């Protein structure tokens, strides 16, 4: 018994020592860096507090009943069978709660699907097992594969430790580069099986279906590198389809476009598969 209390005390001590930001990242959704991700985060918090309130009411009623209606206080059970008013109340209240949750959720869903007035478009195509990013405006095609640093370690007989490589299975040969502050429409499809383009920090998850083009948009508010993964089981190489998005300020993004075009001759429809960069 003493050992159990010691463990509980140790856990509470560690939890108290963890900074709030770190604790939030461990036990909550990431707030993200796009307007949609912020709205999703707010919905999650709203649902969480509603569930907490429901739990308090339900377990409070159970506890109150156990204390004040226990056998020692009421040896003779009640004889009533139903209460129409009570049944109406506990039917109407959940309905109201569902409305309170459904209305803002529907608003966020409609906002996430509204790709109108986008400032640029990127076509995202899934393959077994890589991603192709196409910038139609600048005739740029990028093939984004798992970085060689992770591929060398992936075989079980490699004898190498995954901890020896930064971002093991989450680094790529060439990231998707996007400008900060611009509304970017993503047209997502697949050439073989169903994939799914998912980056938690962007609040984006969209299936890539063969023969179908799905659209979604992002507006990244903060420069940085954001990582995701195909989260649709698409075959034995499913784990080898990471996603890396690098957000740059507009001037740096345009400089990257000019550099890419100069490096590859600026030819329309040029499909380059660059050497690994370990992004």
C-alpha positions as a printed Julia matrix, in Angstrom:
279×3 Matrix{Float64}:
   0.0    0.0     0.0
   2.83   2.39    0.83
   4.45   1.66   -2.5
   1.23   2.52   -4.33
   0.94   5.86   -2.56
   4.57   6.54   -3.32
   3.93   5.94   -7.04
   0.88   8.2    -7.0
   2.86  10.93   -5.27
   5.69  10.59   -7.78
   3.29  10.94  -10.7
   1.68  14.05   -9.21
   5.09  15.56   -8.48
   6.25  15.01  -12.06
   2.98  16.33  -13.45
   3.34  19.47  -11.35
   6.87  19.99  -12.63
   5.88  19.73  -16.31
   5.36  23.16  -17.9
   1.79  23.88  -18.98
   2.76  24.17  -22.64
   4.49  20.79  -22.56
   1.57  19.19  -20.74
  -0.84  20.6   -23.32
   1.21  19.13  -26.15
   1.29  15.74  -24.43
  -2.37  15.41  -23.5
  -4.27  17.63  -25.91
  -4.65  18.3   -29.61
  -2.04  20.62  -31.11
  -3.45  24.12  -31.5
  -1.84  24.29  -34.93
  -0.8   27.19  -37.14
  -3.82  27.71  -39.39
  -7.24  29.32  -38.8
  -8.97  25.97  -39.31
  -6.71  24.22  -36.8
  -7.53  26.94  -34.26
 -11.25  26.42  -34.83
 -10.89  22.65  -34.49
  -8.95  23.16  -31.27
 -11.76  25.36  -29.93
 -14.37  22.74  -30.83
 -12.35  20.09  -29.05
 -12.16  22.2   -25.88
 -15.88  22.97  -26.01
 -16.73  19.27  -26.34
 -14.29  18.42  -23.54
 -15.85  20.85  -21.05
 -19.37  19.74  -21.99
 -18.36  16.13  -21.33
 -16.8   17.18  -18.02
 -20.07  18.87  -17.01
 -22.06  15.77  -18.0
 -19.69  13.56  -16.02
 -20.06  15.78  -12.94
 -23.87  15.63  -13.14
 -24.05  11.88  -13.8
 -21.5   10.79  -11.22
 -22.84  13.37   -8.77
 -26.33  11.88   -9.11
 -24.93   8.37   -8.65
 -22.96   9.42   -5.57
 -25.92  11.28   -4.09
 -28.16   8.25   -4.63
 -25.62   5.91   -3.04
 -25.37   8.12    0.04
 -28.95   9.2     0.63
 -30.8    6.19   -0.78
 -28.71   3.4     0.61
 -30.42   0.44    2.2
 -29.56   1.47    5.76
 -31.53   4.71    5.3
 -34.35   3.35    3.16
 -34.84  -0.34    3.88
 -38.17  -0.26    2.04
 -37.72   0.53   -1.68
 -39.91   3.06   -3.47
 -42.9    1.77   -5.39
 -43.12   4.27   -8.26
 -42.39   3.0   -11.76
 -41.95   6.1   -13.93
 -41.85   9.88  -13.98
 -43.02  11.5   -17.2
 -41.57  14.93  -16.39
 -38.16  13.44  -15.61
 -38.15  11.41  -18.83
 -39.01  14.51  -20.88
 -36.24  16.47  -19.17
 -33.52  13.9   -19.77
 -34.61  13.63  -23.4
 -34.74  17.36  -24.12
 -31.47  18.27  -22.4
 -29.28  15.9   -24.5
 -31.04  17.19  -27.62
 -30.15  20.77  -26.69
 -26.56  19.72  -25.94
 -26.29  18.09  -29.38
 -27.56  21.3   -31.01
 -25.06  23.38  -29.07
 -22.26  21.12  -30.35
 -23.58  20.56  -33.88
 -24.07  24.18  -34.94
 -20.45  25.36  -34.44
 -19.13  22.03  -35.75
 -21.13  22.43  -38.97
 -19.88  26.02  -39.29
 -16.24  24.89  -39.0
 -16.81  22.07  -41.48
 -18.28  24.45  -44.05
 -15.41  26.88  -43.49
 -12.83  24.11  -43.96
 -14.44  23.07  -47.25
 -14.67  26.61  -48.67
 -11.78  26.83  -51.15
 -13.07  29.97  -52.89
 -10.79  33.0   -53.25
  -7.63  30.88  -52.95
  -4.45  32.7   -53.89
  -2.6   29.66  -55.22
  -3.17  25.98  -55.94
  -1.04  22.91  -55.28
  -1.94  19.49  -56.64
  -1.17  16.62  -54.24
  -1.01  13.1   -55.68
  -0.42   9.97  -53.63
   1.54   6.98  -54.92
   2.75   3.76  -53.35
   4.72   5.12  -51.52
   5.48   8.77  -52.09
   3.79  12.11  -52.71
   3.92  14.3   -55.79
   3.4   18.05  -55.41
   2.58  20.1   -58.49
   2.55  23.9   -58.63
   0.6   24.63  -61.85
   1.42  28.35  -61.85
   5.18  27.74  -62.01
   5.17  24.3   -63.72
   6.97  22.73  -60.79
   6.65  19.03  -59.97
   8.2   17.59  -56.84
   8.41  13.96  -55.8
   8.62  13.68  -52.01
   9.97  10.33  -50.81
  11.12   9.02  -47.46
  14.65  10.29  -46.8
  17.51   7.84  -47.33
  18.62   8.34  -43.71
  15.43   6.56  -42.58
  15.48   3.99  -45.38
  18.92   2.75  -44.33
  17.66   2.04  -40.82
  14.22   0.65  -41.69
  15.34  -2.98  -42.45
  15.32  -5.11  -39.3
  18.78  -6.49  -40.07
  20.39  -3.06  -40.53
  21.77  -3.11  -36.98
  21.2    0.66  -36.69
  19.12   2.44  -34.07
  16.2    4.66  -35.11
  17.28   7.1   -32.39
  20.45   7.82  -34.36
  18.47   9.68  -37.05
  16.53  12.88  -36.37
  12.87  12.56  -37.33
  13.11   8.87  -38.16
  10.39   7.97  -40.71
   9.3   11.63  -40.68
  11.89  13.19  -42.98
  11.66  13.41  -46.76
  13.82  14.04  -49.78
  11.92  17.2   -50.7
   9.27  18.96  -48.6
   6.2   20.78  -49.78
   7.07  24.49  -49.61
   4.23  26.97  -49.05
   4.06  30.72  -48.45
   3.0   32.07  -45.09
  -0.23  34.04  -44.94
  -1.67  32.97  -48.31
  -4.76  30.84  -48.81
  -3.53  27.74  -50.62
  -5.97  25.34  -52.24
  -4.85  21.7   -52.15
  -6.27  19.36  -54.81
  -5.71  15.86  -53.47
  -5.96  12.6   -55.43
  -4.22   9.25  -55.9
  -2.83   7.23  -58.8
  -3.18   3.74  -57.28
  -4.87   3.07  -53.91
  -6.5    5.21  -51.23
  -4.06   7.38  -49.31
  -4.72  10.19  -46.83
  -2.86  13.51  -46.56
  -2.7   14.43  -42.88
  -0.74  17.2   -41.14
  -2.02  17.79  -37.57
  -0.48  21.26  -37.16
  -2.33  22.44  -40.27
  -5.67  20.97  -39.2
  -5.83  19.09  -42.5
  -6.79  15.5   -43.19
  -8.11  14.57  -46.62
  -8.37  11.21  -48.36
  -6.57  10.79  -51.68
  -8.85   8.58  -53.77
  -7.97   7.23  -57.23
 -10.23   8.76  -59.87
 -11.49  11.49  -57.53
 -10.11  14.94  -56.69
 -10.79  16.27  -53.18
 -10.09  19.88  -52.28
  -9.18  21.59  -49.05
  -7.3   24.75  -48.14
  -4.69  25.96  -45.68
  -3.44  29.37  -44.63
  -0.3   28.94  -42.54
   0.17  31.77  -40.06
   3.66  30.98  -38.81
   6.9   30.02  -40.61
   8.27  26.63  -39.72
   8.42  22.93  -40.54
   5.32  20.84  -40.0
   5.22  17.06  -40.25
   2.48  14.6   -40.98
   1.83  11.15  -42.38
  -0.4    9.16  -44.68
  -2.92   7.78  -42.18
  -4.78   5.48  -44.55
  -3.29   1.98  -44.56
  -2.15   1.77  -48.19
   0.06  -1.32  -48.25
   3.26  -2.64  -46.75
   5.04   0.68  -47.4
   2.4    2.74  -45.58
   4.86   3.78  -42.88
   7.2    5.17  -45.54
   4.89   8.02  -46.68
   5.72  10.94  -44.38
   4.66  14.51  -45.15
   6.85  17.52  -44.49
   5.55  21.05  -45.09
   7.94  23.99  -44.91
   6.25  27.38  -44.55
   8.3   30.37  -45.7
   7.57  34.1   -45.8
   6.34  35.21  -49.23
   9.68  36.72  -50.31
  11.59  33.57  -49.33
   8.99  31.4   -51.04
   9.33  33.32  -54.31
  13.11  33.07  -54.01
  12.72  29.3   -53.63
  10.52  29.2   -56.77
  13.1   31.13  -58.81
  15.91  28.93  -57.52
  13.97  25.77  -58.43
  13.19  27.03  -61.92
  16.8   28.07  -62.48
  18.07  24.7   -61.28
  15.72  22.75  -63.55
  15.59  25.06  -66.54
  12.06  26.3   -65.85
  10.65  23.8   -68.34
   6.89  23.42  -68.28
   5.8   20.15  -66.78
   9.32  19.25  -65.62
   9.07  16.45  -63.06
  12.14  16.54  -60.9
  13.04  13.96  -58.3
  15.69  15.78  -56.27
  18.46  14.16  -54.29
  17.78  13.47  -50.59
  18.05  16.54  -48.41
  16.95  15.06  -45.11
  14.29  17.68  -44.51
